[in-house]
Amino acid sequence: MNIKKLLLSAVVSTLAFTSLTACDDKSATSKEDSSVPKVIKVGVVPGPYREILDTYLNPIVKKKGHELKFVEFTDWVQPDSSLESGDIDANLFQHQLYLEGIVKNQGLHLSSVVNFPTLGIYVFSDKFNSLDSIEKGSLVGIPNDPVNLARALRVARDLKLITLNAEKDDQKASLADIEKNPKQLNFVVMEAAQLPRSLDSVAVAFVPGNYAYAAKLDLAKAIGKESVAEPIKLVIAVQNHRVNGVGKFLRDAVLDPEFKKGVDSDPVFKNFAMPKWWNE
């Protein structure tokens, strides 16, 4: 009798473990889904990308018998968690490196399907009309958050305004890493949102694109801009098992010549950093 009870207990435990394992692996083994919903819910964050999608991609999507519906999030966590859970069909807010990091760190089952036009960092000045004309000792505003500060310094380096310590990781560059500063520029760190408003008090400002766009700065009047690397251009992401369904549909829509034509004709969006495939 005791043996029967032990056997029964073992069977129950095995079944329970199998059930839990199956639940844990559900998203990893989701069946391939090639369907495309009539209304495609796309997660976005505040900024220009919803406008690009609505103005230039939605007409193409509608011609194919579908429609984009936008779900706006106010942080950088919910767009991926909502996509993972299936509450939305796709999102557009992050670059490839960020997506790869969150997939690895959180075990998400998401993939990118296409790179997208992206805002970089733009260099503005109300005092100088070119980088060469920047005077020695000028005040230069840069963002104070570590990610954008390092990014602004890399842009300054690439524009030949400074050099950085080659032995340091330029992804974590700080003011202490500046090696050569031939114009003796005085860098002033401040909140990124304040940079557009600082142009009357600093000679030059390195403004992240989202803030430049929000402040309605004319991107075409920037005296310098970031050469945005492909891994940090934004991507449209979907669940892994939907790459060949809604993922392929959105990729094909973005690659449609009409989308490129529309963006290239827009006075603002044409100044974004374009994906590598744009002119291929």
Phi and psi in degrees as a GROMACS rama.xvg file:
@    title "Ramachandran Plot"
@    xaxis  label "Phi"
@    yaxis  label "Psi"
@TYPE xy
-62.159  -36.8103  ASN-2
-63.9098  -42.6669  ILE-3
-61.5857  -41.5019  LYS-4
-63.5592  -40.4728  LYS-5
-64.5585  -41.7648  LEU-6
-64.0953  -43.7326  LEU-7
-62.5874  -41.7179  LEU-8
-62.6946  -39.6114  SER-9
-65.2466  -41.499  ALA-10
-63.9851  -45.7625  VAL-11
-60.3278  -44.003  VAL-12
-62.6959  -41.1256  SER-13
-63.0659  -45.16  THR-14
-63.1586  -41.846  LEU-15
-62.7461  -43.2057  ALA-16
-63.9834  -42.931  PHE-17
-61.6344  -40.7521  THR-18
-64.0526  -43.5206  SER-19
-64.857  -41.6333  LEU-20
-62.157  -42.0902  THR-21
-61.7624  -40.0858  ALA-22
-65.1904  -42.7171  CYS-23
-63.8365  -34.2717  ASP-24
-93.0761  6.00906  ASP-25
-55.3966  -51.4268  LYS-26
-71.237  -25.5842  SER-27
-75.5195  -24.1625  ALA-28
-115.806  21.5607  THR-29
-57.3396  139.883  SER-30
-66.7244  140.952  LYS-31
-53.2144  130.312  GLU-32
-121.817  107.33  ASP-33
-97.0728  7.19716  SER-34
-77.9255  158.552  SER-35
-128.615  116.367  VAL-36
-65.9883  151.832  PRO-37
-59.4252  -46.2845  LYS-38
-108.193  117.025  VAL-39
-97.1439  115.404  ILE-40
-87.2232  120.227  LYS-41
-116.206  124.305  VAL-42
-82.1633  132.539  GLY-43
-137.724  167.714  VAL-44
-119.467  164.999  VAL-45
-54.903  139.201  PRO-46
144.813  -166.789  GLY-47
-83.1133  -13.4204  PRO-48
-71.6631  -32.7019  TYR-49
-60.4802  -41.3945  ARG-50
-65.1711  -40.7997  GLU-51
-62.2539  -46.3048  ILE-52
-61.2936  -44.8335  LEU-53
-71.507  -39.3356  ASP-54
-77.4401  -41.833  THR-55
-114.9  -22.9869  TYR-56
-97.1889  -38.4574  LEU-57
-58.0593  -40.0311  ASN-58
-59.2176  -36.3946  PRO-59
-68.896  -42.7067  ILE-60
-61.9943  -41.4539  VAL-61
-66.0381  -34.8417  LYS-62
-63.2264  -25.2968  LYS-63
-90.4537  5.40507  LYS-64
89.2325  15.9719  GLY-65
-127.601  -178.455  HIS-66
-153.051  142.651  GLU-67
-90.4256  133.424  LEU-68
-121.204  132.176  LYS-69
-101.428  136.198  PHE-70
-117.667  113.128  VAL-71
-94.6842  131.877  GLU-72
-112.701  154.95  PHE-73
-106.589  4.98808  THR-74
-139.29  178.953  ASP-75
-103.285  15.6596  TRP-76
-103.48  -49.1061  VAL-77
-62.4834  -35.2857  GLN-78
-57.8063  -38.0814  PRO-79
-81.3348  -37.948  ASP-80
-66.819  -36.3345  SER-81
-69.7277  -34.7732  SER-82
-69.1166  -43.1792  LEU-83
-58.7679  -39.5543  GLU-84
-80.6715  -11.2805  SER-85
87.9726  9.78861  GLY-86
-70.806  -25.9115  ASP-87
-127.523  164.5  ILE-88
-95.379  -24.5417  ASP-89
-161.635  167.111  ALA-90
-143.637  159.5  ASN-91
-142.373  101.645  LEU-92
-163.807  -12.6938  PHE-93
-126.326  156.271  GLN-94
-92.3815  173.191  HIS-95
-60.9088  -43.0143  GLN-96
-64.3731  -39.4145  LEU-97
-64.2789  -44.0849  TYR-98
-61.347  -46.2727  LEU-99
-60.7349  -39.0191  GLU-100
-66.5882  -43.2094  GLY-101
-73.1672  -32.2381  ILE-102
-64.2113  -42.7782  VAL-103
-70.2155  -45.039  LYS-104
-76.213  -31.2437  ASN-105
-110.898  -0.566537  GLN-106
67.2058  30.8359  GLY-107
-76.9757  159.378  LEU-108
-115.076  67.031  HIS-109
-126.483  149.606  LEU-110
-139.179  149.941  SER-111
-84.9453  150.627  SER-112
-119.962  -21.5107  VAL-113
-166.273  142.076  VAL-114
-76.9668  155.817  ASN-115
-133.98  152.314  PHE-116
-52.0645  136.947  PRO-117
-135.904  140.539  THR-118
-77.0394  137.515  LEU-119
-108.622  -151.646  GLY-120
-99.5617  135.825  ILE-121
-117.654  144.481  TYR-122
-104.313  118.205  VAL-123
-117.2  151.236  PHE-124
-154.575  136.286  SER-125
-93.7382  -4.33688  ASP-126
-107.712  -35.1087  LYS-127
-118.461  147.354  PHE-128
-106.14  6.84216  ASN-129
-159.802  161.717  SER-130
-65.2961  -38.3881  LEU-131
-64.0585  -28.6112  ASP-132
-84.5288  -3.68304  SER-133
-62.7363  127.361  ILE-134
-82.8195  155.484  GLU-135
-60.6472  142.206  LYS-136
78.3501  7.66915  GLY-137
-65.7556  148.622  SER-138
-80.3667  130.432  LEU-139
-125.74  119.49  VAL-140
-86.987  133.765  GLY-141
-136.295  157.016  ILE-142
-64.6364  150.598  PRO-143
-96.3552  -11.7368  ASN-144
-75.7706  141.802  ASP-145
-54.6089  -40.3638  PRO-146
-66.19  -50.756  VAL-147
-75.2916  -27.2863  ASN-148
-63.4767  -48.5654  LEU-149
-61.5772  -39.5975  ALA-150
-64.8867  -42.7691  ARG-151
-63.3801  -39.1512  ALA-152
-66.9972  -35.9272  LEU-153
-65.1091  -39.2525  ARG-154
-64.3561  -44.5944  VAL-155
-59.8311  -39.1922  ALA-156
-64.7151  -47.5841  ARG-157
-65.1573  -26.3252  ASP-158
-88.2281  7.79579  LEU-159
67.8363  23.9462  LYS-160
-84.7586  -30.6715  LEU-161
-144.337  173.339  ILE-162
-124.036  154.689  THR-163
-117.033  155.21  LEU-164
-59.748  113.238  ASN-165
-67.6312  -17.7553  ALA-166
-84.1506  -9.90556  GLU-167
-97.5983  154.436  LYS-168
-71.1488  112.771  ASP-169
-70.2772  -10.5436  ASP-170
-72.4229  -16.0604  GLN-171
-121.695  24.2072  LYS-172
-60.4233  143.612  ALA-173
-131.449  173.813  SER-174
-58.104  -29.063  LEU-175
-67.8187  -15.9302  ALA-176
-90.6814  -1.55949  ASP-177
-69.9347  124.437  ILE-178
-97.4507  -51.3594  GLU-179
-121.158  136.397  LYS-180
-140.613  71.5632  ASN-181
-57.8692  -28.8666  PRO-182
-90.4894  4.03629  LYS-183
49.9092  46.2189  GLN-184
-68.0624  140.69  LEU-185
-101.943  103.221  ASN-186
-81.7807  130.921  PHE-187
-119.947  121.145  VAL-188
-89.1037  140.823  VAL-189
-156.051  167.679  MET-190
-56.6982  136.133  GLU-191
-57.0734  -37.2716  ALA-192
-65.8957  -22.0597  ALA-193
-85.1322  -17.4441  GLN-194
-57.7708  -45.468  LEU-195
-60.2941  -32.3885  PRO-196
-83.2562  -6.49465  ARG-197
-90.8964  -2.24792  SER-198
-65.3575  -14.3812  LEU-199
-88.301  -8.27132  ASP-200
-118.479  -17.0796  SER-201
-118.613  154.941  VAL-202
-77.0963  -32.6787  ALA-203
-142.918  144.148  VAL-204
-135.418  134.182  ALA-205
-95.9918  106.024  PHE-206
-110.906  120.03  VAL-207
-56.738  141.236  PRO-208
-53.5808  -41.9867  GLY-209
-59.0486  -39.2623  ASN-210
-74.9294  -35.548  TYR-211
-63.8415  -41.6108  ALA-212
-65.7138  -45.0376  TYR-213
-63.2507  -33.8798  ALA-214
-85.1534  0.982379  ALA-215
59.8049  33.9947  LYS-216
-70.7883  143.617  LEU-217
-79.2966  106.2  ASP-218
-60.0792  -29.6285  LEU-219
-68.1774  -18.1586  ALA-220
-95.0731  3.7844  LYS-221
-63.7841  140.214  ALA-222
-89.9289  -2.76685  ILE-223
-167.496  157.106  GLY-224
-152.36  160.789  LYS-225
-72.447  137.754  GLU-226
-88.5398  94.6655  SER-227
-71.7709  121.902  VAL-228
-67.646  149.344  ALA-229
-56.3863  -41.1895  GLU-230
-65.9359  -14.515  PRO-231
-113.487  21.7432  ILE-232
-89.1989  146.093  LYS-233
-64.2447  153.186  LEU-234
-132.248  150.952  VAL-235
-87.218  128.42  ILE-236
-117.902  148.891  ALA-237
-139.497  172.538  VAL-238
-68.063  147.832  GLN-239
-52.3014  -44.0615  ASN-240
-77.6641  0.770068  HIS-241
-116.195  11.0709  ARG-242
-57.7899  -41.5661  VAL-243
-88.5264  4.66118  ASN-244
-109.924  -100.148  GLY-245
-64.9755  -28.4802  VAL-246
-63.3961  -49.125  GLY-247
-63.7533  -39.2264  LYS-248
-60.2682  -47.3029  PHE-249
-68.5992  -38.7667  LEU-250
-60.3213  -47.0109  ARG-251
-61.6799  -36.793  ASP-252
-66.9569  -42.1944  ALA-253
-65.8075  -36.553  VAL-254
-79.3795  -5.96161  LEU-255
-61.7514  131.118  ASP-256
-55.1223  -27.932  PRO-257
-66.4568  -32.2141  GLU-258
-67.149  -48.2056  PHE-259
-59.5773  -43.4081  LYS-260
-60.2677  -43.1737  LYS-261
-65.3017  -46.9491  GLY-262
-64.583  -42.097  VAL-263
-65.4718  -23.217  ASP-264
-91.7048  -7.71143  SER-265
-82.3601  129.474  ASP-266
-63.3499  -22.6925  PRO-267
-98.8158  -53.5417  VAL-268
-67.5391  -22.8526  PHE-269
-66.7041  -14.3636  LYS-270
-91.8449  2.86338  ASN-271
-73.9704  163.133  PHE-272
-78.4951  122.316  ALA-273
-89.8388  150.651  MET-274
-62.1738  158.881  PRO-275
-56.519  -35.6684  LYS-276
-74.136  -10.7107  TRP-277
-54.8824  -43.1264  TRP-278
-111.09  17.8712  ASN-279
